[in-house]
């Protein structure tokens, strides 16, 4: 059975018209997109979405950035979706991400790293309820 995960093309990548390029990388790897929408996170949504990081010093920066512009959220699926998605997006820090990964190719900084992806099926369950409520 196919596994599902959530990706969010962040405001920096939306502003640079990278949505099509980013989504096509997943399609080329055999993912299907079961749900997709453009939205603008409210502060409340962002705080809930990033609640796992609420005690960390960068929490306010995360919330501020994700609410700064439109994002494109998609539920994508295929076998081993979570682990393969993590490989495709690359290291959180674009400077440490491999060339050919989304963050390695398009990321600007740790915050403006072009894409978010759920890191587990538990994260997916929580995050998808915030985004596709």
Rosetta constraint file for C-alpha pairs under 8 A:
AtomPair CA 1 CA 78 HARMONIC 7.97 0.50
AtomPair CA 1 CA 79 HARMONIC 6.85 0.50
AtomPair CA 2 CA 77 HARMONIC 5.91 0.50
AtomPair CA 2 CA 78 HARMONIC 4.48 0.50
AtomPair CA 2 CA 79 HARMONIC 4.64 0.50
AtomPair CA 2 CA 80 HARMONIC 7.45 0.50
AtomPair CA 2 CA 81 HARMONIC 7.56 0.50
AtomPair CA 3 CA 77 HARMONIC 5.44 0.50
AtomPair CA 3 CA 78 HARMONIC 5.42 0.50
AtomPair CA 3 CA 79 HARMONIC 5.41 0.50
AtomPair CA 3 CA 80 HARMONIC 6.06 0.50
AtomPair CA 3 CA 81 HARMONIC 5.37 0.50
AtomPair CA 3 CA 82 HARMONIC 7.42 0.50
AtomPair CA 4 CA 75 HARMONIC 6.59 0.50
AtomPair CA 4 CA 76 HARMONIC 5.67 0.50
AtomPair CA 4 CA 77 HARMONIC 4.35 0.50
AtomPair CA 4 CA 78 HARMONIC 6.77 0.50
AtomPair CA 4 CA 81 HARMONIC 6.01 0.50
AtomPair CA 4 CA 82 HARMONIC 7.30 0.50
AtomPair CA 4 CA 121 HARMONIC 7.77 0.50
AtomPair CA 4 CA 124 HARMONIC 7.88 0.50
AtomPair CA 5 CA 75 HARMONIC 5.71 0.50
AtomPair CA 5 CA 76 HARMONIC 5.57 0.50
AtomPair CA 5 CA 77 HARMONIC 6.36 0.50
AtomPair CA 5 CA 81 HARMONIC 6.22 0.50
AtomPair CA 5 CA 82 HARMONIC 5.85 0.50
AtomPair CA 5 CA 117 HARMONIC 7.29 0.50
AtomPair CA 5 CA 118 HARMONIC 6.12 0.50
AtomPair CA 5 CA 120 HARMONIC 7.96 0.50
AtomPair CA 5 CA 121 HARMONIC 7.04 0.50
AtomPair CA 5 CA 124 HARMONIC 5.74 0.50
AtomPair CA 6 CA 73 HARMONIC 7.15 0.50
AtomPair CA 6 CA 74 HARMONIC 5.81 0.50
AtomPair CA 6 CA 75 HARMONIC 4.66 0.50
AtomPair CA 6 CA 76 HARMONIC 6.25 0.50
AtomPair CA 6 CA 117 HARMONIC 5.60 0.50
AtomPair CA 6 CA 118 HARMONIC 5.53 0.50
AtomPair CA 6 CA 124 HARMONIC 6.03 0.50
AtomPair CA 6 CA 127 HARMONIC 7.59 0.50
AtomPair CA 6 CA 128 HARMONIC 6.70 0.50
AtomPair CA 7 CA 73 HARMONIC 5.81 0.50
AtomPair CA 7 CA 74 HARMONIC 5.44 0.50
AtomPair CA 7 CA 75 HARMONIC 6.53 0.50
AtomPair CA 7 CA 76 HARMONIC 7.38 0.50
AtomPair CA 7 CA 115 HARMONIC 6.86 0.50
AtomPair CA 7 CA 116 HARMONIC 5.51 0.50
AtomPair CA 7 CA 117 HARMONIC 4.35 0.50
AtomPair CA 7 CA 118 HARMONIC 6.70 0.50
AtomPair CA 8 CA 71 HARMONIC 6.51 0.50
AtomPair CA 8 CA 72 HARMONIC 5.57 0.50
AtomPair CA 8 CA 73 HARMONIC 4.35 0.50
AtomPair CA 8 CA 74 HARMONIC 6.43 0.50
AtomPair CA 8 CA 115 HARMONIC 5.53 0.50
AtomPair CA 8 CA 116 HARMONIC 4.97 0.50
AtomPair CA 8 CA 117 HARMONIC 6.38 0.50
AtomPair CA 9 CA 13 HARMONIC 6.31 0.50
AtomPair CA 9 CA 14 HARMONIC 6.62 0.50
AtomPair CA 9 CA 19 HARMONIC 6.63 0.50
AtomPair CA 9 CA 22 HARMONIC 7.81 0.50
AtomPair CA 9 CA 71 HARMONIC 5.52 0.50
AtomPair CA 9 CA 72 HARMONIC 5.07 0.50
AtomPair CA 9 CA 73 HARMONIC 6.37 0.50
AtomPair CA 9 CA 114 HARMONIC 5.90 0.50
AtomPair CA 9 CA 115 HARMONIC 4.59 0.50
AtomPair CA 9 CA 116 HARMONIC 6.56 0.50
AtomPair CA 10 CA 14 HARMONIC 6.31 0.50
AtomPair CA 10 CA 66 HARMONIC 6.66 0.50
AtomPair CA 10 CA 70 HARMONIC 7.54 0.50
AtomPair CA 10 CA 71 HARMONIC 5.08 0.50
AtomPair CA 10 CA 72 HARMONIC 7.05 0.50
AtomPair CA 10 CA 112 HARMONIC 7.49 0.50
AtomPair CA 10 CA 113 HARMONIC 7.66 0.50
AtomPair CA 10 CA 114 HARMONIC 5.04 0.50
AtomPair CA 10 CA 115 HARMONIC 5.23 0.50
AtomPair CA 10 CA 116 HARMONIC 6.97 0.50
AtomPair CA 11 CA 15 HARMONIC 6.00 0.50
AtomPair CA 11 CA 65 HARMONIC 7.52 0.50
AtomPair CA 11 CA 66 HARMONIC 6.58 0.50
AtomPair CA 11 CA 68 HARMONIC 6.73 0.50
AtomPair CA 11 CA 69 HARMONIC 5.13 0.50
AtomPair CA 11 CA 70 HARMONIC 5.55 0.50
AtomPair CA 11 CA 71 HARMONIC 5.33 0.50
AtomPair CA 11 CA 112 HARMONIC 7.93 0.50
AtomPair CA 11 CA 114 HARMONIC 7.27 0.50
AtomPair CA 12 CA 16 HARMONIC 6.45 0.50
AtomPair CA 12 CA 112 HARMONIC 5.96 0.50
AtomPair CA 12 CA 113 HARMONIC 7.65 0.50
AtomPair CA 12 CA 114 HARMONIC 5.85 0.50
AtomPair CA 13 CA 17 HARMONIC 6.30 0.50
AtomPair CA 13 CA 18 HARMONIC 5.27 0.50
AtomPair CA 13 CA 19 HARMONIC 6.73 0.50
AtomPair CA 13 CA 106 HARMONIC 7.52 0.50
AtomPair CA 13 CA 114 HARMONIC 4.91 0.50
AtomPair CA 13 CA 115 HARMONIC 7.62 0.50
AtomPair CA 14 CA 18 HARMONIC 5.89 0.50
AtomPair CA 14 CA 19 HARMONIC 5.91 0.50
AtomPair CA 14 CA 70 HARMONIC 6.79 0.50
AtomPair CA 14 CA 71 HARMONIC 6.32 0.50
AtomPair CA 14 CA 72 HARMONIC 7.48 0.50
AtomPair CA 18 CA 22 HARMONIC 6.06 0.50
AtomPair CA 19 CA 23 HARMONIC 6.09 0.50
AtomPair CA 19 CA 72 HARMONIC 7.42 0.50
AtomPair CA 20 CA 24 HARMONIC 5.97 0.50
AtomPair CA 21 CA 25 HARMONIC 6.49 0.50
AtomPair CA 22 CA 26 HARMONIC 7.10 0.50
AtomPair CA 22 CA 102 HARMONIC 7.00 0.50
AtomPair CA 23 CA 27 HARMONIC 6.47 0.50
AtomPair CA 24 CA 28 HARMONIC 6.02 0.50
AtomPair CA 25 CA 29 HARMONIC 6.58 0.50
AtomPair CA 25 CA 88 HARMONIC 7.99 0.50
AtomPair CA 26 CA 30 HARMONIC 6.68 0.50
AtomPair CA 26 CA 31 HARMONIC 5.46 0.50
AtomPair CA 26 CA 32 HARMONIC 7.89 0.50
AtomPair CA 26 CA 85 HARMONIC 7.90 0.50
AtomPair CA 26 CA 88 HARMONIC 7.84 0.50
AtomPair CA 27 CA 31 HARMONIC 4.86 0.50
AtomPair CA 27 CA 32 HARMONIC 6.27 0.50
AtomPair CA 27 CA 33 HARMONIC 7.98 0.50
AtomPair CA 30 CA 78 HARMONIC 6.85 0.50
AtomPair CA 31 CA 76 HARMONIC 6.10 0.50
AtomPair CA 31 CA 77 HARMONIC 5.35 0.50
AtomPair CA 31 CA 78 HARMONIC 5.26 0.50
AtomPair CA 31 CA 81 HARMONIC 7.83 0.50
AtomPair CA 32 CA 76 HARMONIC 5.55 0.50
AtomPair CA 32 CA 77 HARMONIC 5.41 0.50
AtomPair CA 32 CA 78 HARMONIC 6.82 0.50
AtomPair CA 33 CA 74 HARMONIC 6.54 0.50
AtomPair CA 33 CA 75 HARMONIC 5.85 0.50
AtomPair CA 33 CA 76 HARMONIC 4.48 0.50
AtomPair CA 33 CA 77 HARMONIC 6.54 0.50
AtomPair CA 34 CA 74 HARMONIC 7.44 0.50
AtomPair CA 34 CA 75 HARMONIC 5.65 0.50
AtomPair CA 34 CA 76 HARMONIC 5.92 0.50
AtomPair CA 34 CA 77 HARMONIC 7.21 0.50
AtomPair CA 35 CA 74 HARMONIC 5.50 0.50
AtomPair CA 35 CA 75 HARMONIC 5.16 0.50
AtomPair CA 35 CA 76 HARMONIC 7.38 0.50
AtomPair CA 36 CA 72 HARMONIC 7.09 0.50
AtomPair CA 36 CA 73 HARMONIC 5.60 0.50
AtomPair CA 36 CA 74 HARMONIC 4.20 0.50
AtomPair CA 36 CA 75 HARMONIC 6.45 0.50
AtomPair CA 37 CA 72 HARMONIC 5.68 0.50
AtomPair CA 37 CA 73 HARMONIC 5.50 0.50
AtomPair CA 37 CA 74 HARMONIC 6.60 0.50
AtomPair CA 38 CA 70 HARMONIC 6.57 0.50
AtomPair CA 38 CA 71 HARMONIC 5.64 0.50
AtomPair CA 38 CA 72 HARMONIC 4.36 0.50
AtomPair CA 38 CA 73 HARMONIC 6.30 0.50
AtomPair CA 39 CA 70 HARMONIC 5.53 0.50
AtomPair CA 39 CA 71 HARMONIC 5.57 0.50
AtomPair CA 39 CA 72 HARMONIC 6.42 0.50
AtomPair CA 39 CA 73 HARMONIC 7.61 0.50
AtomPair CA 40 CA 67 HARMONIC 6.27 0.50
AtomPair CA 40 CA 68 HARMONIC 7.92 0.50
AtomPair CA 40 CA 69 HARMONIC 6.05 0.50
AtomPair CA 40 CA 70 HARMONIC 4.69 0.50
AtomPair CA 40 CA 71 HARMONIC 6.10 0.50
AtomPair CA 41 CA 45 HARMONIC 5.87 0.50
AtomPair CA 41 CA 46 HARMONIC 5.99 0.50
AtomPair CA 41 CA 66 HARMONIC 6.56 0.50
AtomPair CA 41 CA 67 HARMONIC 4.97 0.50
AtomPair CA 41 CA 69 HARMONIC 7.99 0.50
AtomPair CA 41 CA 70 HARMONIC 7.64 0.50
AtomPair CA 41 CA 71 HARMONIC 7.81 0.50
AtomPair CA 42 CA 46 HARMONIC 6.19 0.50
AtomPair CA 42 CA 67 HARMONIC 6.09 0.50
AtomPair CA 43 CA 47 HARMONIC 6.14 0.50
AtomPair CA 43 CA 63 HARMONIC 6.64 0.50
AtomPair CA 43 CA 64 HARMONIC 7.74 0.50
AtomPair CA 43 CA 67 HARMONIC 6.46 0.50
AtomPair CA 44 CA 48 HARMONIC 6.30 0.50
AtomPair CA 45 CA 49 HARMONIC 5.94 0.50
AtomPair CA 45 CA 130 HARMONIC 6.34 0.50
AtomPair CA 45 CA 131 HARMONIC 7.76 0.50
AtomPair CA 46 CA 50 HARMONIC 6.03 0.50
AtomPair CA 46 CA 63 HARMONIC 5.37 0.50
AtomPair CA 46 CA 66 HARMONIC 6.85 0.50
AtomPair CA 46 CA 67 HARMONIC 7.00 0.50
AtomPair CA 47 CA 51 HARMONIC 5.62 0.50
AtomPair CA 47 CA 54 HARMONIC 7.55 0.50
AtomPair CA 47 CA 63 HARMONIC 6.26 0.50
AtomPair CA 48 CA 130 HARMONIC 7.20 0.50
AtomPair CA 49 CA 126 HARMONIC 7.75 0.50
AtomPair CA 49 CA 127 HARMONIC 5.81 0.50
AtomPair CA 49 CA 130 HARMONIC 6.28 0.50
AtomPair CA 50 CA 54 HARMONIC 6.71 0.50
AtomPair CA 50 CA 59 HARMONIC 7.48 0.50
AtomPair CA 50 CA 62 HARMONIC 7.63 0.50
AtomPair CA 50 CA 63 HARMONIC 7.45 0.50
AtomPair CA 53 CA 58 HARMONIC 7.91 0.50
AtomPair CA 53 CA 59 HARMONIC 5.84 0.50
AtomPair CA 54 CA 59 HARMONIC 5.48 0.50
AtomPair CA 55 CA 59 HARMONIC 7.10 0.50
AtomPair CA 58 CA 62 HARMONIC 6.32 0.50
AtomPair CA 59 CA 63 HARMONIC 6.35 0.50
AtomPair CA 60 CA 64 HARMONIC 6.00 0.50
AtomPair CA 61 CA 65 HARMONIC 6.00 0.50
AtomPair CA 61 CA 111 HARMONIC 7.67 0.50
AtomPair CA 62 CA 66 HARMONIC 6.14 0.50
AtomPair CA 62 CA 111 HARMONIC 6.62 0.50
AtomPair CA 63 CA 67 HARMONIC 6.23 0.50
AtomPair CA 64 CA 68 HARMONIC 6.22 0.50
AtomPair CA 65 CA 69 HARMONIC 7.89 0.50
AtomPair CA 65 CA 111 HARMONIC 7.39 0.50
AtomPair CA 65 CA 112 HARMONIC 7.77 0.50
AtomPair CA 66 CA 71 HARMONIC 7.75 0.50
AtomPair CA 73 CA 131 HARMONIC 7.40 0.50
AtomPair CA 75 CA 128 HARMONIC 8.00 0.50
AtomPair CA 76 CA 81 HARMONIC 7.58 0.50
AtomPair CA 77 CA 81 HARMONIC 5.82 0.50
AtomPair CA 80 CA 84 HARMONIC 6.06 0.50
AtomPair CA 81 CA 85 HARMONIC 5.83 0.50
AtomPair CA 82 CA 86 HARMONIC 6.31 0.50
AtomPair CA 82 CA 118 HARMONIC 7.08 0.50
AtomPair CA 82 CA 119 HARMONIC 6.47 0.50
AtomPair CA 82 CA 120 HARMONIC 6.27 0.50
AtomPair CA 82 CA 121 HARMONIC 7.35 0.50
AtomPair CA 83 CA 87 HARMONIC 6.51 0.50
AtomPair CA 83 CA 119 HARMONIC 7.92 0.50
AtomPair CA 84 CA 88 HARMONIC 6.27 0.50
AtomPair CA 85 CA 89 HARMONIC 6.18 0.50
AtomPair CA 85 CA 117 HARMONIC 7.19 0.50
AtomPair CA 86 CA 90 HARMONIC 6.15 0.50
AtomPair CA 86 CA 117 HARMONIC 7.17 0.50
AtomPair CA 86 CA 119 HARMONIC 7.21 0.50
AtomPair CA 87 CA 101 HARMONIC 7.41 0.50
AtomPair CA 88 CA 101 HARMONIC 5.27 0.50
AtomPair CA 88 CA 102 HARMONIC 6.45 0.50
AtomPair CA 89 CA 101 HARMONIC 5.18 0.50
AtomPair CA 89 CA 102 HARMONIC 4.69 0.50
AtomPair CA 89 CA 103 HARMONIC 5.67 0.50
AtomPair CA 89 CA 104 HARMONIC 7.93 0.50
AtomPair CA 89 CA 115 HARMONIC 7.19 0.50
AtomPair CA 89 CA 117 HARMONIC 7.90 0.50
AtomPair CA 90 CA 94 HARMONIC 7.74 0.50
AtomPair CA 90 CA 97 HARMONIC 5.09 0.50
AtomPair CA 90 CA 98 HARMONIC 6.46 0.50
AtomPair CA 90 CA 101 HARMONIC 5.16 0.50
AtomPair CA 90 CA 102 HARMONIC 6.42 0.50
AtomPair CA 90 CA 103 HARMONIC 5.64 0.50
AtomPair CA 90 CA 104 HARMONIC 6.57 0.50
AtomPair CA 91 CA 96 HARMONIC 6.08 0.50
AtomPair CA 91 CA 97 HARMONIC 4.48 0.50
AtomPair CA 91 CA 98 HARMONIC 7.51 0.50
AtomPair CA 91 CA 103 HARMONIC 6.85 0.50
AtomPair CA 91 CA 104 HARMONIC 7.65 0.50
AtomPair CA 92 CA 96 HARMONIC 7.82 0.50
AtomPair CA 92 CA 97 HARMONIC 7.16 0.50
AtomPair CA 92 CA 103 HARMONIC 7.15 0.50
AtomPair CA 92 CA 110 HARMONIC 5.96 0.50
AtomPair CA 92 CA 113 HARMONIC 6.88 0.50
AtomPair CA 93 CA 97 HARMONIC 6.26 0.50
AtomPair CA 93 CA 103 HARMONIC 7.50 0.50
AtomPair CA 93 CA 107 HARMONIC 7.88 0.50
AtomPair CA 93 CA 109 HARMONIC 6.47 0.50
AtomPair CA 93 CA 110 HARMONIC 4.65 0.50
AtomPair CA 93 CA 113 HARMONIC 7.14 0.50
AtomPair CA 94 CA 103 HARMONIC 5.06 0.50
AtomPair CA 94 CA 104 HARMONIC 4.92 0.50
AtomPair CA 94 CA 105 HARMONIC 7.83 0.50
AtomPair CA 94 CA 106 HARMONIC 7.82 0.50
AtomPair CA 94 CA 107 HARMONIC 5.12 0.50
AtomPair CA 94 CA 108 HARMONIC 6.59 0.50
AtomPair CA 94 CA 109 HARMONIC 6.14 0.50
AtomPair CA 94 CA 110 HARMONIC 6.48 0.50
AtomPair CA 94 CA 113 HARMONIC 6.34 0.50
AtomPair CA 95 CA 104 HARMONIC 6.88 0.50
AtomPair CA 95 CA 109 HARMONIC 7.73 0.50
AtomPair CA 96 CA 104 HARMONIC 7.42 0.50
AtomPair CA 97 CA 101 HARMONIC 6.78 0.50
AtomPair CA 97 CA 103 HARMONIC 6.15 0.50
AtomPair CA 97 CA 104 HARMONIC 4.54 0.50
AtomPair CA 98 CA 103 HARMONIC 8.00 0.50
AtomPair CA 98 CA 104 HARMONIC 5.23 0.50
AtomPair CA 99 CA 104 HARMONIC 4.94 0.50
AtomPair CA 99 CA 105 HARMONIC 5.86 0.50
AtomPair CA 100 CA 104 HARMONIC 6.34 0.50
AtomPair CA 100 CA 105 HARMONIC 6.01 0.50
AtomPair CA 101 CA 105 HARMONIC 5.98 0.50
AtomPair CA 102 CA 106 HARMONIC 5.82 0.50
AtomPair CA 102 CA 107 HARMONIC 7.16 0.50
AtomPair CA 102 CA 114 HARMONIC 7.37 0.50
AtomPair CA 102 CA 115 HARMONIC 7.56 0.50
AtomPair CA 103 CA 107 HARMONIC 4.40 0.50
AtomPair CA 103 CA 113 HARMONIC 5.52 0.50
AtomPair CA 103 CA 114 HARMONIC 6.31 0.50
AtomPair CA 103 CA 115 HARMONIC 7.21 0.50
AtomPair CA 106 CA 113 HARMONIC 7.06 0.50
AtomPair CA 106 CA 114 HARMONIC 6.40 0.50
AtomPair CA 107 CA 112 HARMONIC 6.11 0.50
AtomPair CA 107 CA 113 HARMONIC 3.92 0.50
AtomPair CA 107 CA 114 HARMONIC 5.35 0.50
AtomPair CA 108 CA 112 HARMONIC 5.36 0.50
AtomPair CA 108 CA 113 HARMONIC 5.64 0.50
AtomPair CA 108 CA 114 HARMONIC 7.69 0.50
AtomPair CA 109 CA 113 HARMONIC 5.55 0.50
AtomPair CA 118 CA 123 HARMONIC 5.50 0.50
AtomPair CA 118 CA 124 HARMONIC 5.23 0.50
AtomPair CA 118 CA 127 HARMONIC 7.42 0.50
AtomPair CA 119 CA 123 HARMONIC 6.22 0.50
AtomPair CA 119 CA 124 HARMONIC 7.46 0.50
AtomPair CA 120 CA 124 HARMONIC 6.23 0.50
AtomPair CA 121 CA 125 HARMONIC 6.24 0.50
AtomPair CA 122 CA 126 HARMONIC 6.50 0.50
AtomPair CA 123 CA 127 HARMONIC 5.89 0.50
AtomPair CA 124 CA 128 HARMONIC 5.69 0.50
AtomPair CA 125 CA 129 HARMONIC 6.56 0.50
AtomPair CA 126 CA 130 HARMONIC 6.88 0.50
AtomPair CA 127 CA 131 HARMONIC 6.38 0.50
AtomPair CA 128 CA 132 HARMONIC 5.58 0.50
AtomPair CA 128 CA 133 HARMONIC 7.49 0.50
AtomPair CA 129 CA 133 HARMONIC 5.09 0.50
